[in-house]
Amino acid sequence: MSQDNLVKMECKECKIVTHHSRKNKKLLKERLELKKHCPHCKKHTMHKETK
């Protein structure tokens, strides 16, 4: 997996980075938001891309 395509996903509720995802940065300019399971909150929450 290429490092320049990897993005960190942070939980909006607890603000902890729990997931990594891939993104095509040439096609998607805005930040990615996905609903994922947070092991810290123990439920599905929205995760947003961080720097």
C-alpha positions as CSV (number, residue, x, y, z in Angstrom):
1,M,0.0,0.0,0.0
2,S,1.3,3.4,-1.0
3,Q,1.9,5.8,1.9
4,D,0.7,8.9,0.0
5,N,-2.8,7.3,-0.5
6,L,-3.3,6.4,3.2
7,V,-5.3,8.7,5.4
8,K,-6.0,8.6,9.2
9,M,-9.6,8.4,10.3
10,E,-10.5,10.1,13.6
11,C,-13.7,9.5,15.5
12,K,-15.9,12.6,15.8
13,E,-17.1,11.8,19.2
14,C,-14.0,10.7,21.1
15,K,-11.3,12.3,18.8
16,I,-9.2,9.1,18.7
17,V,-7.5,7.9,15.5
18,T,-8.8,4.3,15.2
19,H,-8.8,3.5,11.4
20,H,-6.8,4.1,8.3
21,S,-8.2,4.2,4.8
22,R,-7.1,4.8,1.2
23,K,-8.1,7.8,-0.9
24,N,-7.4,9.0,-4.4
25,K,-6.2,12.5,-3.7
26,K,-6.4,13.5,-7.3
27,L,-10.1,12.9,-7.6
28,L,-11.3,13.7,-4.0
29,K,-10.2,17.2,-2.8
30,E,-12.4,17.5,0.3
31,R,-11.9,15.5,3.4
32,L,-13.3,12.0,3.6
33,E,-16.1,11.1,6.1
34,L,-17.2,7.5,6.7
35,K,-19.3,5.7,9.3
36,K,-17.1,3.2,11.0
37,H,-17.1,1.2,14.3
38,C,-15.1,2.9,17.0
39,P,-13.6,0.4,19.5
40,H,-13.2,3.1,22.1
41,C,-16.9,4.3,22.0
42,K,-18.1,0.7,21.2
43,K,-20.6,1.8,18.5
44,H,-20.7,3.0,14.9
45,T,-19.8,6.7,14.6
46,M,-18.8,9.1,11.9
47,H,-15.1,9.2,11.3
48,K,-13.4,12.1,9.4
49,E,-10.0,12.3,7.8
50,T,-7.2,14.0,9.7
51,K,-3.9,15.5,8.6
